[in-house]
């Protein structure tokens, strides 16, 4: 006959799992950081779809009703202004300057990484100094050059400075990637009859695609968002870029600030950059992480 052992009446209850406060604080910090980062973007998006009465109301409208939502600000940008033309101008300048940076900077970076050039440390030091130099200090000098060469109201007045400003960063980033590639691949290519150009375009550059994408997107974002040069070197309205065109949007009266159209123009101007970064997200992460690891 078996007996069932009863638990002691005063047996202590099982210990409850302790709260992992580190995880809780971590998630709280992540949520607060996301809200802090996305807050201005969400507010701009909300402002761009609110009616003017909701925007200028005495009490701030955080959650507008359906009767306070409108797409008139977006429609007005394309109907009442040449905003498609401004998008084309920004895209043309940014794409051409980015391609020039990659086409010119990549061979220069390969030469500094593989060839024994006299004065190489001095060249790299100068490239680094130019990278750290505030580009705004070049404004007056570039303005004199634009006047002297007659490039005012010409896309080259923006393409050339943007290319020159982004070139040092392209050289430094690409050089670090070229140095990590094993030389055995290049030696094998030479044995197979590849010349330097073929080896660079068919073997080396495809292996450094993450670096090309990363530097290209950084150069594109700078050229797309730049304001001072675009405002000064281009005075013709039909050649303005998005930052300049958005800053010069006017209201129905002299004293009215067009908050709705400004917010809509900001969202439209930022959307291509968001799509670009999301599309190349994996390549950007690979480029940022691989460039910092040797071996």
ABEGO torsion letter per residue (X at the ends): XBBBBBBBAABBBBBBBBBBAAAAAAAAAAAAAAAAAAAAAAAAAAAAABBAAAAABABBBABBBAAABBAAAAAAAAAABBAAAAAAAAAAAAAAAAAAAAAAAAAAAAAAAABBBBGAAAAAAAAAAAAABBAAAAAAAAAAAAAAAGABGBAAAAAAAAAAAAAAAAAAAAAAAAAABBAAAAAAAAAAGBBAAAAAAAAAAAAAAAAAAAAAAAAAAAAAABAAAAAAABABAAABBAAAAAAABBBABAABBBAAAAAAAAAAAAAAAAAAAAAAAAAAAAAAAAAABBX
